[in-house]
């Protein structure tokens, strides 16, 4: 059985889809998957053993110049790749109009969430098979249930498995015991106060850990440099791609992250991590996996609408205590 998965973005959403593939591979003998994904995240699906082909797409880039790019050679090649094989099913795991559009480019039965379950209910009108999925479940469990109902098997009991760590060779950099701090987010309201990061880095240094700070854009690099300038044993990393960050994650003892896709990457690689949630819900999108502690701000859903105050309510001492409890050899 050959299935096309449409889950194009973002990084965390792509990672949340992986356990559903593990379930299906265990339940349906001989099943394999092709996966349509935004070019920035095209590495991730190929790490899963059930994925045979990754089809990069660049809707985010093409929509800047739609009249040029949606008539150009890249778009034509993408459509050819989508139609290269005959699929038994297409699963739109994203539930948006743009993903539904891509799914319908393929001549195969399309499965997706129904209008009450999909992120954009209008997308459901394009599917051949509309599947109800409770909206109050964690994102990973919603996708596991979608795949199970689309492919006619029962969701396995227990926590889902990402199955990507074994396909990444562990680095041999000989790093000292250390931690990764994912301090950045595309959404300002998710950021943790810089003084809290500095205090946490000091606690980690006092316990004998080095701290590494990744970054992606100029603003993130500037923040990382400010933090490193105030905290001992803290280093700003060079700019790394996803595979480079995955390699670092396979070597560190643990991580701390705000609600960001790279935090979900750490969870997928079974890295002990404390993740910090203010405006977003731990119940729906909290880091999912082994040795994960997702801290919800005590002000979440409360009287204040000040995002800075909501995130600041998670104190660095609490974060350090939770992290110590899950670090290797420290429980």
C-alpha positions, -999 to 999 in steps of 0.1 A, spaced: 0 0 0 14 34 -10 1 65 8 8 102 1 10 124 32 3 161 28 18 179 59 38 209 46 45 230 77 54 242 102 84 224 118 65 214 149 35 202 130 57 181 107 73 165 136 40 158 153 30 137 123 58 112 126 42 89 153 12 83 131 35 68 104 50 46 131 16 33 140 6 27 104 38 9 96 32 -15 125 -5 -20 116 -5 -23 78 20 -48 64 40 -34 34 27 2 37 50 30 26 46 67 25 56 96 2 54 130 19 48 165 5 65 191 28 78 227 26 114 228 13 127 242 46 116 211 65 123 185 37 150 167 57 126 156 85 103 131 68 132 112 53 145 104 87 115 81 93 120 45 80 85 42 65 90 73 42 102 63 7 101 96 -11 100 132 0 84 158 -23 96 193 -15 72 221 -22 77 259 -18 43 275 -14 57 299 11 83 312 -14 61 309 -45 32 330 -30 55 360 -29 53 361 -67 23 339 -76 18 349 -112 54 341 -120 61 311 -98 28 292 -102 34 291 -139 71 284 -137 92 253 -140 94 245 -102 56 243 -99 54 221 -130 81 198 -117 63 196 -83 30 186 -101 49 159 -121 64 145 -88 30 144 -72 15 124 -101 45 102 -107 31 72 -88 -4 58 -82 -14 61 -46 -40 40 -27 -48 70 -5 -38 106 2 -40 119 38 -42 156 43 -29 158 78 -28 196 78 -64 205 73 -59 238 55 -72 251 22 -37 251 8 -30 215 18 -64 204 5 -55 220 -28 -23 201 -31 -40 168 -20 -66 172 -48 -38 174 -74 -34 137 -70 -58 111 -85 -65 91 -54 -90 90 -26 -83 119 -2 -88 116 35 -89 145 60 -106 158 91 -142 168 89 -153 205 90 -156 205 128 -121 190 132 -100 206 105 -81 238 112 -99 254 82 -133 238 80 -138 247 43 -109 224 34 -130 194 44 -154 200 16 -127 189 -9 -120 155 7 -135 123 -5 -135 109 31 -141 133 61 -130 120 94 -142 133 128 -113 139 153 -118 155 187 -104 190 188 -94 188 225 -67 161 220 -30 167 217 -18 174 182 1 141 180 -29 120 192 -52 138 168 -30 129 138 -26 93 151 -63 90 152 -67 105 117 -43 80 102 -59 51 121 -94 59 109 -82 66 73 -63 33 70 -87 12 91 -67 1 122 -69 9 159 -45 34 174 -19 14 194 -20 19 232 6 39 248 27 69 238 35 73 201 70 67 187 88 91 164 113 65 150 138 91 138 167 89 163 180 56 149 183 70 114 206 98 125 242 89 132 254 102 165 281 128 163 316 123 178 324 159 187 336 150 222 316 178 237 317 184 275 284 178 294 261 205 282 226 218 275 209 235 246 187 265 252 162 272 225 155 307 234 139 320 203 104 319 187 88 335 157 61 348 180 71 375 204 45 365 230 62 331 234 96 345 244 109 339 280 125 370 296 162 373 290 171 378 327 154 344 333 176 327 307 207 343 323 197 331 357 191 296 343 224 295 326 242 305 358 224 276 376 235 252 349 271 265 350 272 261 388 262 225 383 290 219 358 272 222 325 281 241 294 253 260 277 249 264 239 226 289 222 214 283 186 200 309 164 185 313 129 181 350 120 199 382 130 175 391 158 180 356 173 217 359 171 217 393 188 196 378 216 220 348 219 250 372 221 233 393 248 226 362 269 261 347 264 276 380 274 259 378 308 262 341 317 292 320 324 301 289 303 276 300 277 284 299 240 267 311 208 267 284 182 274 290 146 243 289 124 233 253 120 208 235 96 183 210 110 207 181 106 234 200 124 211 208 153 199 172 154 236 162 157 240 185 187 209 173 203 222 137 201 252 147 222 238 171 248 225 160 282 193 180 280 175 211 267 152 240 276 129 255 250 101 279 246 72 267 224 92 264 191 96 238 164 132 231 175 119 221 209 96 195 193 127 183 174 144 177 207 114 158 220 114 136 188 150 127 195 143 117 231 164 145 246 154 153 282 138 187 280 118 213 299 96 234 276 79 266 285 43 275 275 25 308 281 -1 317 255 -3 282 240 -17 251 257 4 223 270 -26 200 266 -28 206 229 8 212 217 31 205 247 64 187 239 55 151 234 78 122 242 100 106 268 116 126 295 96 157 286 84 183 311 61 209 297 55 238 321 24 259 317 25 294 330 4 298 361 -11 329 344 -23 310 313 -60 316 309 -60 340 338 -69 377 342 -38 392 325 -34 395 287 2 408 290 23 381 273 55 392 289 40 388 324 25 354 314 59 340 304 78 357 332 56 338 357 76 307 349 106 311 372 141 299 364 145 281 397 114 260 389 127 252 354 161 241 368 145 219 394 124 202 368 153 198 344 176 183 371 150 156 378 152 143 342 188 148 333 208 115 329 222 104 363 205 132 382 171 118 389 
